[in-house]
Amino acid sequence: MVVLPLLVLLGSLILCGRAEADPSIIDTMKAAALQYAGSLPCDKWDCDCVFNRQRGCCCGANDFFKLEDDTFARITRLWRDISALNGRVQALSDGLKVAFKATMDSNIATLIPGTTERCFGPFNTNVPMPYAIVTLNDGMGYNPFLGVFTAPRAGVYVFAFTVYSSVSARLYHKVQLIWNGTPTAGAFENNREDNEDSATQLVVLQLQKGDQVYVQLTSGRKLCDYLAYNIFTGYMLYPL
């Protein structure tokens, strides 16, 4: 019984091109293997495939087919997992896109009687600054009609505002950043020696969802000429 497995092995090697032998020897070995009536000790090897149905090394075909199916199934599962992960990352990334930039419209300035100045103000009460020209509003947190930013989610935010005014006689303005009704930062000027000036303030705030931030002009003060130089910006640094 030891001879048959040896014949099968040598026959497979010869048919696979891994050994060389005389054609008569090959025929003899093949005939001996095919005439054997008992069970073939091939284990997982498909000996019938080698000797009866195909030429070449197909002994491990079944294993290869199974490996191919398993690999395809794994790739399919991996693709589904990656697609699901990509969707979650996209949803999270979209939620992190919170940023805005807005400027004042110079057309809202009105002529101050008895002067050549066109100004926003003065008013007899504190007035939110109308930054109506919006060039960026990711997350739609900024309302250009009210001039108010409402936090769409909790996080640490960065805000900056630039104040500019040009007058013929006296610079007289006071602008404050308001957070939920409380002044948080400001820029002011009361100067008779300079007729043009600008200032920028930057503030980092930890906001809860729904918190509101805006810039207001203090009562009795005014901003004149080139109102478009007045800018209000903000963005979320990171969520909480």
C-alpha positions in Angstrom: 0.0 0.0 0.0 3.0 2.3 0.3 3.6 2.0 -3.4 0.3 3.6 -4.5 0.7 6.9 -2.7 4.2 7.1 -4.0 3.0 6.5 -7.5 0.3 9.2 -7.1 2.7 11.7 -5.8 5.3 11.1 -8.5 2.6 11.1 -11.1 1.4 14.5 -9.9 4.9 16.0 -9.8 5.6 14.7 -13.3 2.3 16.1 -14.7 3.0 19.4 -13.0 6.3 19.7 -14.8 8.4 19.4 -11.6 10.1 16.1 -12.5 11.3 14.5 -15.7 11.0 10.9 -16.6 10.9 8.6 -19.6 7.4 8.6 -21.3 7.1 4.9 -20.8 7.6 5.3 -17.1 5.0 8.0 -17.0 2.5 5.9 -18.8 3.2 2.9 -16.5 2.7 5.0 -13.4 -0.5 6.6 -14.7 -2.0 3.2 -15.7 -1.1 1.7 -12.3 -2.8 4.6 -10.5 -5.9 4.5 -12.7 -6.3 0.8 -12.3 -6.3 0.9 -8.6 -9.8 0.1 -7.3 -9.4 1.0 -3.7 -9.8 4.4 -2.0 -7.2 7.0 -2.9 -5.3 8.4 0.1 -5.4 11.9 -1.3 -6.6 13.6 1.8 -7.6 17.1 0.4 -6.0 16.6 -3.0 -8.3 15.9 -5.9 -6.5 13.0 -7.6 -9.3 12.3 -10.0 -8.9 15.9 -11.3 -5.2 15.3 -11.9 -5.5 12.0 -13.8 -8.9 12.0 -15.5 -10.3 15.5 -16.1 -7.5 18.1 -16.5 -3.9 18.4 -17.4 -1.6 20.2 -15.0 -1.7 20.9 -11.2 -5.3 21.2 -10.1 -5.0 19.0 -7.0 -5.7 21.9 -4.7 -8.4 23.5 -6.9 -11.2 23.0 -4.3 -9.1 24.6 -1.6 -8.2 27.5 -4.0 -11.9 28.0 -4.9 -12.9 28.0 -1.2 -10.1 30.5 -0.4 -11.3 32.7 -3.3 -14.8 32.7 -1.9 -13.7 33.4 1.6 -11.5 36.2 0.4 -14.3 37.8 -1.6 -16.6 37.5 1.4 -14.1 39.2 3.6 -13.5 42.0 1.1 -17.2 42.6 0.9 -17.6 42.8 4.6 -14.6 45.1 4.8 -16.0 47.4 2.1 -19.3 47.6 4.0 -17.5 48.5 7.2 -15.4 51.1 5.5 -18.6 52.6 3.9 -20.3 52.7 7.3 -17.3 54.3 8.9 -17.0 56.9 6.1 -20.6 57.8 6.7 -20.1 58.3 10.4 -16.9 60.4 9.8 -18.8 62.5 7.2 -21.7 63.1 9.6 -19.2 64.1 12.4 -17.2 66.3 10.1 -20.3 68.2 8.9 -21.2 68.9 12.5 -17.8 70.4 13.1 -18.0 72.9 10.3 -19.1 76.1 12.1 -17.6 79.3 10.9 -18.8 82.7 9.7 -17.6 86.0 8.4 -19.8 89.1 7.9 -19.2 92.8 7.2 -21.3 96.0 7.5 -23.0 97.5 4.5 -21.8 101.0 3.8 -25.2 101.9 2.4 -26.8 101.9 5.9 -24.8 105.1 6.8 -26.8 108.3 7.1 -25.6 111.8 6.7 -25.0 113.6 10.0 -26.8 117.1 9.8 -24.4 120.0 9.5 -21.5 117.7 8.5 -20.2 115.8 5.5 -20.0 112.6 7.6 -22.1 109.5 6.8 -22.3 107.4 9.9 -24.0 104.5 11.7 -25.3 106.2 14.8 -25.4 107.8 17.2 -28.5 106.2 18.8 -30.1 106.8 22.2 -29.7 103.1 23.1 -27.3 100.3 22.6 -27.7 98.8 19.1 -26.5 95.5 17.7 -24.1 96.0 14.8 -25.8 95.0 11.5 -23.2 92.9 9.8 -25.4 92.1 6.8 -23.0 91.1 4.1 -22.2 87.5 4.8 -19.3 85.8 2.9 -19.1 82.6 5.1 -21.7 80.9 7.2 -20.9 77.2 7.6 -23.3 75.6 10.1 -25.7 78.5 9.6 -25.1 79.8 13.1 -25.0 83.5 12.1 -28.2 85.4 11.5 -27.5 88.4 9.2 -30.9 90.0 9.9 -30.2 90.2 13.6 -26.4 90.3 13.6 -26.4 87.5 16.2 -24.5 84.2 16.2 -26.2 81.3 17.9 -24.1 78.3 18.8 -25.4 75.3 17.0 -23.6 73.0 19.5 -21.5 73.2 22.6 -17.8 73.9 22.0 -15.0 76.3 22.3 -15.4 79.2 19.9 -13.1 82.0 18.6 -14.6 85.4 17.8 -13.0 88.5 16.4 -14.3 91.9 15.4 -12.7 94.8 13.7 -13.9 98.4 14.4 -13.1 101.2 12.0 -14.2 104.8 11.8 -13.1 108.0 10.0 -14.4 111.4 11.0 -13.7 115.0 10.3 -13.3 116.1 14.0 -13.6 113.7 16.9 -13.4 109.9 17.0 -16.0 108.8 19.4 -17.1 105.2 19.4 -17.5 102.2 21.8 -18.2 98.7 20.5 -18.6 95.7 22.7 -18.9 91.9 22.2 -22.0 90.7 24.0 -22.3 87.1 25.2 -25.8 86.1 26.4 -26.4 89.8 27.3 -23.1 90.3 29.1 -20.3 92.5 27.7 -17.2 90.4 27.2 -14.8 92.5 25.2 -14.7 95.9 23.7 -12.9 98.6 21.6 -13.5 102.3 22.2 -12.1 105.6 21.1 -12.5 109.2 22.3 -9.8 111.2 20.5 -9.8 114.7 19.2 -6.2 114.4 17.8 -6.9 111.6 15.3 -9.7 111.4 12.8 -9.2 107.8 11.7 -8.5 104.6 13.6 -9.2 100.9 13.8 -9.0 98.2 16.4 -9.4 94.4 16.5 -10.4 92.2 19.4 -10.1 88.4 19.5 -11.9 86.4 22.2 -12.1 82.7 23.0 -15.4 81.5 24.6 -16.7 78.2 25.8 -20.3 78.2 24.6 -23.3 75.9 25.2 -25.7 75.1 22.5 -28.0 78.0 22.0 -25.7 80.7 23.5 -25.8 83.9 21.6 -22.9 86.3 20.7 -23.1 89.6 18.9 -21.4 93.0 18.7 -23.2 96.2 19.7 -22.6 99.9 19.4 -23.0 101.8 22.7 -25.6 104.5 22.8 -24.4 108.0 21.9 -21.5 106.7 19.8 -21.0 106.4 16.1 -19.0 104.8 13.3 -18.4 106.8 10.2 -17.3 106.2 6.6 -16.0 103.0 5.1 -18.3 100.9 7.2 -17.3 97.9 5.2 -14.1 97.8 7.1 -16.1 96.7 10.2 -15.9 92.9 10.3 -17.3 90.2 12.6 -16.0 86.6 12.4 -16.1 83.5 14.4 -15.6 79.7 14.3 -15.7 76.7 16.5 -12.2 75.7 17.7 -13.4 72.2 18.9 -16.6 70.7 20.2 -17.4 69.7 23.7 
